[in-house]
Amino acid sequence: MDIKVPDKVKFILKTLNEEGYEAFIVGGCVRDMYRNTLPKDWDITTSAKPLEVKKLFKKTLDTGLQHGTVTVMLDGEGFEVTTYRLDGDYSDHRHPEEVTFTSDLVEDLKRRDFTINAMAYNETTGVVDCFNGLEDLKNGIIRCVGNPEDRFEEDALRMLRAIRFASQFDFVIEENTYKAIKRKAPNLQYISAERIKVEFDKILLSKHPKKLIDAYESGITKVVLPEFDEMMITRQENPNHIYNVGPHTICAIESLDYVLDNSDKIFDKDDILYNIKANEKDRLILKWTLLLHDVAKPLCKTMDDNNIAHFKMHDVVGCKKADEILQRLKSDNYTRNLAILLIKYHDYRFTNKMIPLRRALSKIGTDNIKYLFIIKICDVMAQNPDTHKEKFEDLRVSREKMKIIIDKADCLTVKSLNIKGNDIMNISGKNGREIGECLKFLLEKVIDNPEDNNYDKLEELTREYFKL
């Protein structure tokens, strides 16, 4: 195959070689090149020691000298150059206590996680593949380098990374590697929540989030997301559903990319969801929302006299549970707040009458309503197909009527009222909390009767509110 290494990377390799040092690109960039995928990062490994690397380049950053890493800066772009090394003991199941530099590339490759990530390349030598990484790449296999139990004992996060790579590439985890995950999964308790969240983000953003089932069956989620285990075993004996809560959730997540990437084919041009765009951050928030939208169903399940399951209040309880989980995983506030809002209203029943629809828009926000509809559509797509036609039509009518409200710019927020707090103070002589309560009263009146959003009518209603 035609391997194209960027000129800046070639320059670094050439500079090191000319001074008598070995140098290769290594790891994920080699893997990605052989998958015909453009690498995001270009990591370089060398026999040169860190201080020797620093002497050869005009500008470098000391990003990890104790671990042998120097970042070489070329025209504002950084490239990590790391000395061949051997890792010492991993007492915290994540980081080596010490590293020892070596002049042997193969020794450096031995310490890496999976065979597909343990390859090196330069134009002179070609690919260095001591552990049959190319064969595993061709056959779609995630396999540890050496003894998998040793690799997972060293760094427990590698177990979740195995699931992540399987989901990103649609690979299978090799049998002995998978068995080792099942035995070593409890060690994930030692990994920071931030690192767990990063791997989950990548799994959710992948094209194959169904690999979360591997995380469940191997015991990983039992440690890092036990709520998901309860979802996997909770049945939904209800005409609306054909899956347990967990598989329903995964099906909904899988539907998201299809809906977002094909909005111009699915929706009419007059639909508020036509040609909707979601950047990676918003897409990730929507996937976390779908992952957690039914998280409280195991807690809220009841059975009626006809053996039909019901999950009353699972949206309300789900907000609290989702908040706990996202805080536990150190999620940022924007993600947490939007996900909780969408979970709160994911089961909200629109009546398709204008006043209730305006109230719904007021509560949810015109900026967020498109995301709520996406969540609802994905939720329906993961339900009983016999119910799809009626539910999709109901949602279509809701969107059509909400678009009318949005296009008319009906007043939906206190800020859009044609009267301000200072005006109310002058009219009533009141201040503080009473002004805020009056504004809420006026908004409710205007939502019911949009034509009342004019100063004279609002002044009249203000006097009525304060009994002036």
DOZAVO-301376 format. One record per residue (C-alpha): x, y, z. Coordinates in steps of 0.05 Angstrom, whole numbers, plus 5000, padded with zeros to 4 digits. Each point is the difference from the previous one (the first is absolute). Example, Ala and Ser with C-alpha at 12.3 -4.5 7.8 and 13.67 -1.06 7.14 Angstrom:
<atoms>
524649105156502750694987
</atoms>
This chain:
<atoms>
500050005000502050724990501850285069500250755003503850295059499350765009506150414981501050255071500049295027505049804946504450595021500149775073501649284980505450234951503250475052500549445051502649504949505450474975502650055071500649255005493549855038494449534981493250324991493149734980492850225000496549545049493349785027493350274978502650384940503049374970493549625014495850544968504450044938499149264987492550105010500350554946497850515052503450675010503449995069498150555049506849975034506949814978504049695057507549884991504449525039507650044999506349715030502150725017499450215073495550605015505750505010503149764935493550134964499650705030506950174972498049844929493950464993499250745009493649985040497749455046495349925060501649575060493249645000502449375036507549965009499449495057496549534951504650174943495450464961501950664967495250394955503550284939496850644974500250144925496350624976495349985060498449264993502249515053502649294991501449545059506749654997501149465052506249605016499649244996498449785071498349445048494650115052500849845073494649765048492950284994498050045073493950444986497549574941501150594953507050315000506949695006503850215062506250094958502549904929506749764974502650234933502449474951503249984931495649424977493750174961497049315010500550085076496250654993494549684958499249435050497250485053494350244956492749805008497549664937503449704939496750504953503250565041506949675006502750144930505350494978501850264931505150414962501650054926506749655006498049395042492649964981495149745052502749675064494549515021502649515052493249795026496049894936496250655007498850054925496849315000495550195058498350654964498149614937495849505039496750525045502749765066501850365065505549605033504750185056507550014991502649425040496249765061493350385003499549945076506750345007497950564954493550125038503449945067504850544979494750474974492749845014497550544952502449554943493949565011495350574983504650214943499149294971492450124998501250694971504449754943495149444986494450514995503950494957502549474951494449485008505349495021499249405046504149905063504449384998497749445046505850005050500050765002492550005014500749475055505450435033495350604999494749595037505149815053503250695007494050454992499650165075506650384993496350554962498050265069507050305003499250414937497950735004493050204980502850494948503649444963493949555003495750574970504950114943499649274978492450005006499750634958504049654944495649385004493750414996502750414941502049374963495849674946499249375041497650195071496849315004506949785025497650265067496949315006507249735002501450485057493949735036501349264988507450075019498450335067502750694982493650385009498749655066505950405026499650664962492650074983495949505042493550344981500949734930500149295026493250115031497450284934502549384963495949525042493750435008494549734955494750464969493749584997496250554964496850054930504550594985506449595007503449384974506750075036502650025071501950705023507449914985499449744928494550534987504950535024505649754954495249974941498050735014507350215002501449644934494150384968502950685016505450034946495149774947494950545019505250565004503849804937493749914958495650565025499350304930497449334974495549835059496650675013496250504955503250664984495050365045501749565059504050315056504449374998501550064925507550014989501450055075507450045016503149765065507450095014503949455036498750305068492550044990499849314970503749735061495050345047494249694962503349315005501050085075492750215005497849384962504549565043496850275063492950184978497049365030505149905055494650045054495449484968502849435043498250425062493150214976497449354971493249755023495349464972492550084993494649465006500849834927507549885007501650644962506250375023499650755017505750485016496450605029504550595020506149684968501450664965500050405065504049485039504449924939502250735004502649895070503549344982503150304937502450605039503449535051503349604945502550594960502750345063503449345019503349984932502250735006495850234941500250744983494050415022497550164930499649274982496849825067494850564998497849884928499749255008495850065063495250494966499049524942499149405046494850395039495850124938501749394958493349675018496050664999493449904963498550584952492550124993501050354933495750595022503250684994499750235073503249365029505150014944501950725017500649795073504549424980504450464958500450495058502449455047504749654953502650604959499950124926507549844995499049325034493549774969503449724938504449575044494049755039496549794935506349624979500149645067492649834993500949744929505949565020496049755060494149804955504749674949502249535056492949815019494949514972499750124924492549905001499450665037504750414956495150284949495350335050505650275044504050294943493950344972498350295068507150285006499650284929493750395016503250265064506150264961495650314947496050405052506150185040503350284938494050464991500950255072507550114990499150344932494850475030505050175056494749915053502250225069502649395037504850305051499950565052505350364958495250034941494450355040498750714977500550245071506150005045501349935074501250755009493350144967496549545050503750335058497550684977492949754991499549615065505150305047502449305014507049704992504149375006496749334999493050284989502350294933502549324978493549665020496150524961504249894938498549255004492650165006500350454939503849484960494749485015494650484976503850164936501449274985492549875003498550644960505950234957496250634978500450255072507550124993499350764994501850515053492950265013497149315011505949795043499350635043492749835009501749285020505450265047494950445036495349405003505649575030501550495055492650185009501550744987
</atoms>
